[in-house]
């Protein structure tokens, strides 16, 4: 009799729904341990790296801010994308079917999508600014006021696009049959199984978001292709102009010129330009004969002729120098944003492909029931490749912008940050 009771208790323990739910959650969580490490690294590198970019460009950089206006704004958006997104994803990875909290789910997804949408839309605005500045330089100027207006429109549009997430996301049940027992778990995801109308609405909303992202990627590729072609043509033109000026300058060095202004006793004076190559003794004697064809100048009496210093070839006035430097800075920022956009396109492509080929979305309950463990792992890694874009931007600034590198070194040695924050 005692043996039968023990057997019944053991059977009861192993068929308890709570125990089965815990085992199910543990098995799923173990699949994503490498992904958990990536989430932690994304939070550390992405958040702190982008905050450094924000502080340096916002508080330490001086001068005109038209070209770099969007950098601190983009950095703060990427910083919160790397903070909110990986943290909520890490929680869902550790507790894939034991997540509880409807309000926390809605607000965290909403904030994350606002920051993510703002970052993507700002990339589009930056591309438009660079395109107009390089390819349409004589059009309407893209001044600081216009930058602020476009930034406000981008953030407002991002908020409007994220509002449906408050309705579509929430604490959803996930049911799985384990040992002939229906186990019910909960996670933060799309409420696709609530009603047919909700399912259809979510589907078309996801399709709309997918089309918008693809359109933005195509726009970035087209505009930066035009910008890159324009910069290449301008660079080749400058190189050809420089080569032709050096050739003409070397030819003019060998021809004497008469200068009526530098005359002596009313007659024109013959000027021989300085050679850049070492002169031989025969060249020196020839020059002396040209300067005094009837003998030494001293033998004919002294004659002082005023000489005026000549400016070196290629010298420019201060306004011209400032204009050239401004063009150089603008081109440098254009190349910087071009590199960021190219990496943006590359990092988002796997996510788009995963959404195209996966039968269920990662946030949908059916994804965790209908896919095998290997499919869950593969699609999950592909879904989150876009995080790489948001942690890579600080490295782009450090690689392309020498002013940013100098300011980082300077900030480590001075009290710039303490002064700016009033400490």
C-alpha positions in Angstrom: 0.0 0.0 0.0 2.8 2.4 0.8 4.6 1.5 -2.4 1.5 2.5 -4.4 1.2 5.9 -2.6 4.9 6.6 -3.3 4.4 5.8 -7.0 1.4 8.0 -7.2 3.2 10.9 -5.5 6.2 10.5 -7.9 3.8 10.5 -10.9 2.1 13.6 -9.5 5.4 15.4 -9.1 6.5 14.8 -12.7 3.1 15.6 -14.2 2.6 18.9 -12.2 1.9 21.7 -14.8 4.1 24.2 -12.8 7.1 21.7 -12.9 6.6 21.1 -16.6 6.4 24.8 -17.2 9.6 25.4 -15.3 11.4 22.6 -17.3 10.0 24.0 -20.6 11.3 27.5 -19.7 14.7 26.2 -18.7 15.1 24.2 -21.9 14.3 27.2 -24.0 16.5 29.5 -22.0 19.5 27.3 -22.4 19.2 27.6 -26.2 19.9 31.3 -26.0 22.8 31.6 -23.6 25.2 32.8 -26.4 22.6 35.4 -27.3 22.4 36.5 -23.7 26.1 37.3 -23.8 25.6 39.3 -27.0 22.7 41.2 -25.3 25.0 42.2 -22.4 27.8 43.2 -24.7 25.4 45.3 -26.7 24.2 47.1 -23.7 27.6 47.9 -22.4 29.3 48.8 -25.7 26.3 50.4 -27.3 24.9 52.5 -24.4 28.2 53.8 -23.0 29.8 54.2 -26.5 26.9 56.3 -27.8 26.7 58.3 -24.6 30.4 59.3 -25.0 29.6 60.4 -28.6 26.6 62.4 -27.3 28.6 64.2 -24.6 31.6 64.9 -26.8 29.6 66.3 -29.8 27.1 68.1 -27.7 29.2 69.7 -25.0 32.9 69.6 -26.1 32.8 70.4 -29.8 32.9 74.1 -30.8 32.1 76.0 -34.0 29.3 75.6 -36.5 27.1 72.7 -35.8 25.1 72.3 -39.0 27.1 69.3 -40.3 27.2 67.6 -36.9 23.8 68.6 -35.6 22.3 65.1 -36.1 25.2 63.3 -34.5 24.4 63.8 -30.8 20.7 63.3 -31.5 21.4 60.0 -33.3 23.8 59.0 -30.6 21.2 59.5 -27.8 18.6 57.5 -29.8 21.1 54.6 -30.4 22.1 54.7 -26.7 18.5 54.1 -25.6 18.0 51.5 -28.3 21.0 49.6 -26.9 19.7 50.0 -23.4 16.0 49.2 -23.6 16.1 46.7 -26.5 18.8 44.3 -25.2 17.5 44.4 -21.6 13.9 43.5 -22.5 15.2 40.9 -25.0 17.5 39.5 -22.3 14.5 39.1 -19.9 12.5 37.4 -22.6 15.5 35.2 -23.4 15.9 34.1 -19.8 12.1 33.8 -19.2 10.8 32.9 -22.6 7.5 31.4 -21.3 7.4 32.8 -17.7 7.2 36.5 -18.3 4.5 38.3 -16.3 3.6 42.0 -16.5 1.3 43.4 -19.1 2.0 47.1 -18.4 5.8 46.6 -18.3 5.6 44.7 -21.6 3.6 47.5 -23.3 5.7 50.4 -22.1 9.1 48.8 -22.7 8.2 47.8 -26.3 6.7 51.3 -26.9 9.8 53.1 -25.7 12.1 50.8 -27.6 10.2 51.2 -30.9 10.1 55.0 -30.5 13.9 55.1 -30.2 14.4 52.6 -33.0 12.1 54.3 -35.4 13.6 57.7 -34.6 17.1 56.3 -35.3 16.0 54.9 -38.6 14.2 58.0 -39.7 17.1 60.2 -38.7 19.3 58.1 -41.0 16.9 59.0 -43.8 17.0 62.7 -42.9 20.8 62.7 -42.7 20.9 61.1 -46.2 18.6 63.8 -47.6 20.7 66.5 -46.0 24.0 65.1 -47.4 22.4 64.6 -50.9 21.2 68.2 -51.0 24.5 69.5 -49.7 26.6 67.6 -52.2 24.4 67.0 -55.2 22.2 70.1 -55.0 24.6 72.8 -53.6 22.8 75.7 -55.2 19.3 74.8 -54.0 17.7 76.0 -50.8 20.2 76.0 -47.9 19.9 73.3 -45.3 20.4 75.6 -42.3 20.2 74.8 -38.5 16.5 75.7 -38.4 15.7 73.2 -41.1 17.7 70.6 -39.2 15.7 71.1 -36.1 12.4 71.0 -38.0 13.3 67.7 -39.7 14.5 66.2 -36.4 11.2 67.1 -34.8 9.2 65.6 -37.7 11.3 62.4 -37.5 10.7 62.0 -33.7 7.0 62.8 -34.0 6.6 60.3 -36.9 8.4 57.7 -34.8 6.0 58.2 -31.9 3.0 57.9 -34.1 4.3 54.8 -35.7 5.0 53.2 -32.3 1.6 54.0 -30.7 -0.1 50.8 -32.2 2.5 48.8 -30.2 0.6 49.7 -27.0 -2.4 47.8 -28.4 -0.7 45.0 -30.3 1.8 44.0 -27.5 1.0 42.6 -24.1 1.2 39.6 -21.8 0.1 36.7 -24.0 -0.5 33.0 -23.2 1.5 30.2 -24.9 0.2 26.7 -24.7 2.2 23.6 -25.2 1.2 19.9 -24.7 3.9 18.1 -22.6 3.3 14.5 -21.4 -0.3 14.8 -22.5 -0.8 17.8 -20.3 -1.5 21.3 -21.6 1.0 23.7 -20.1 0.3 27.4 -20.2 3.1 29.9 -20.2 3.2 33.7 -20.6 5.5 36.0 -22.4 5.6 39.6 -23.8 4.5 39.4 -27.4 2.0 40.1 -30.1 -1.6 39.4 -29.3 -2.3 37.6 -32.6 -4.5 34.9 -31.1 -6.9 37.2 -29.3 -9.2 37.7 -32.2 -9.3 37.4 -36.0 -9.6 41.2 -36.4 -6.6 41.7 -34.2 -4.6 39.1 -36.1 -5.4 40.7 -39.5 -4.6 44.2 -38.2 -1.3 43.2 -36.8 -0.4 41.4 -40.0 -1.0 44.5 -42.2 0.7 46.7 -39.7 3.8 44.5 -39.8 3.7 44.5 -43.7 3.5 48.3 -43.6 6.5 48.5 -41.3 8.4 46.1 -43.5 7.6 48.1 -46.7 8.7 51.4 -44.9 12.0 49.9 -43.8 12.7 48.5 -47.3 11.8 51.9 -48.9 14.2 53.7 -46.5 17.0 51.2 -47.3 16.5 51.8 -51.1 16.4 55.5 -50.6 19.7 55.4 -48.6 21.3 53.3 -51.3 20.2 55.6 -54.1 21.1 58.9 -52.4 24.5 57.8 -51.1 25.3 56.3 -54.5 24.7 59.7 -56.1 26.7 61.4 -53.3 29.6 59.0 -53.7 29.7 59.5 -57.4 29.7 63.3 -57.0 32.5 63.2 -54.4 34.5 60.9 -56.7 34.1 63.3 -59.7 35.0 66.3 -57.5 38.1 64.5 -56.2 39.3 63.5 -59.7 38.7 67.1 -60.9 40.8 68.5 -58.0 43.6 66.0 -58.7 43.6 66.9 -62.4 43.6 70.6 -61.7 46.4 70.2 -59.2 48.5 68.2 -61.7 47.9 70.7 -64.5 48.8 73.7 -62.3 52.1 72.0 -61.2 52.9 71.4 -64.9 52.2 74.9 -65.9 54.1 76.2 -62.9 57.2 74.2 -63.8 57.1 75.6 -67.4 56.7 79.2 -66.3 59.8 78.8 -64.0 62.1 78.7 -67.1 60.8 81.8 -68.9 62.1 85.3 -68.0 59.5 88.1 -67.6 59.8 91.9 -67.9 58.3 94.0 -65.1 57.7 97.6 -65.8 57.0 98.3 -62.2 60.5 97.2 -61.1 62.3 99.6 -63.4 65.6 101.2 -63.0 66.2 104.6 -64.6 62.9 104.3 -66.5 63.7 101.1 -68.3 62.1 97.7 -67.8 63.9 95.3 -65.6 64.3 91.6 -66.6 63.2 89.2 -63.8 64.4 85.6 -63.7 62.3 83.5 -61.4 64.0 81.3 -58.9 64.5 77.7 -60.0 63.4 75.0 -57.7 66.2 72.7 -58.9 69.8 73.2 -58.0 71.6 75.5 -60.4 75.0 74.8 -61.9 77.8 77.2 -62.5 76.9 77.7 -66.1 73.4 78.6 -65.1 74.7 81.2 -62.6 77.0 82.7 -65.2 74.2 82.9 -67.7 71.9 84.6 -65.2 74.6 87.1 -64.4 75.1 87.9 -68.1 71.3 88.5 -68.5 71.2 90.8 -65.5 74.2 92.9 -66.6 74.9 92.5 -70.3 77.6 95.2 -70.5 79.5 94.2 -67.4 79.0 94.4 -63.7 76.2 96.5 -62.3 78.6 98.1 -59.8 80.9 99.3 -62.6 78.0 101.4 -64.0 77.1 103.0 -60.7 74.7 102.0 -58.1 71.1 101.9 -58.9 68.6 100.7 -56.2 65.5 99.2 -57.6 62.6 98.4 -55.2 61.6 94.8 -55.1 58.2 93.5 -54.0 57.7 90.1 -52.4 55.8 87.7 -54.5 53.3 85.4 -52.9 53.8 81.7 -53.4 51.9 79.8 -56.0 48.6 78.5 -54.6 48.3 81.0 -51.8 44.8 82.1 -50.9 43.1 84.7 -48.8 41.7 84.1 -45.4 38.0 83.9 -46.6 39.1 81.5 -49.3 40.9 79.3 -46.8 37.9 79.2 -44.5 35.6 78.3 -47.4 38.0 75.5 -48.5 38.2 74.2 -44.9 34.4 74.3 -44.6 34.1 72.2 -47.8 36.7 69.7 -46.5 34.8 69.4 -43.1 31.5 68.9 -44.9 33.0 66.2 -47.2 34.5 64.5 -44.2 31.1 64.3 -42.4 29.5 63.2 -45.7 31.9 60.2 -45.9 31.3 59.5 -42.2 27.5 59.3 -42.6 27.9 57.3 -45.8 29.9 54.7 -44.0 27.3 54.6 -41.2 24.4 54.2 -43.7 26.2 51.4 -45.6 26.7 49.5 -42.3 23.0 50.2 -41.4 21.9 48.6 -44.7 24.1 45.6 -44.2 23.1 45.0 -40.6 19.4 45.3 -41.3 19.3 42.9 -44.3 19.5 39.7 -42.2 16.6 40.9 -40.1 14.5 41.6 -43.2 15.4 38.3 -44.7 14.4 36.5 -41.5 11.1 38.2 -41.5 10.5 37.3 -45.1 11.4 33.6 -44.8 10.2 32.8 -41.3 6.6 31.5 -41.2 6.0 33.1 -37.7 7.3 36.3 -36.2 9.6 36.1 -33.2 7.0 38.0 -31.1 4.1 35.7 -32.1 3.1 32.8 -29.8 3.2 30.3 -32.7 6.9 30.9 -33.2 7.7 29.2 -29.9 5.4 26.2 -30.6 5.7 25.4 -34.4 9.5 25.8 -34.9 12.2 23.3 -33.8 14.9 24.3 -31.4 17.4 24.8 -34.3 15.0 27.0 -36.1 14.3 29.1 -33.0 18.1 29.7 -32.6 18.7 30.5 -36.2 15.8 32.9 -36.7 16.4 34.6 -33.3 20.1 35.4 -34.2 19.0 36.8 -37.5 16.2 38.8 -36.0 18.6 40.7 -33.7 21.5 41.4 -36.1 20.3 45.0 -36.4 21.6 45.7 -32.9 25.1 45.6 -34.4 24.3 48.8 -36.3 23.5 50.8 -33.2 26.7 49.7 -31.3 29.0 50.4 -34.3 28.3 54.1 -34.8 30.8 55.2 -32.1 33.6 53.2 -33.8 32.7 55.0 -37.1 33.1 58.4 -35.4 36.4 57.4 -33.9 37.7 56.1 -37.2 36.5 58.8 -39.6 36.5 61.9 -37.4 39.9 63.0 -36.2 38.4 65.9 -34.2 36.4 63.4 -32.2 39.6 61.4 -31.5 41.4 64.5 -30.4 38.5 65.6 -28.2 38.4 62.1 -26.5 42.1 62.4 -25.7 41.7 66.0 -24.5 38.7 65.1 -22.3 40.7 62.5 -20.5 43.3 65.2 -19.5 41.2 68.2 -18.8 38.1 69.2 -16.8 35.9 69.8 -19.8 33.1 67.6 -18.7 33.1 68.9 -15.1 32.9 72.5 -16.4 30.0 71.7 -18.7 28.0 70.0 -16.1 28.8 72.5 -13.4 30.6 70.2 -11.1 
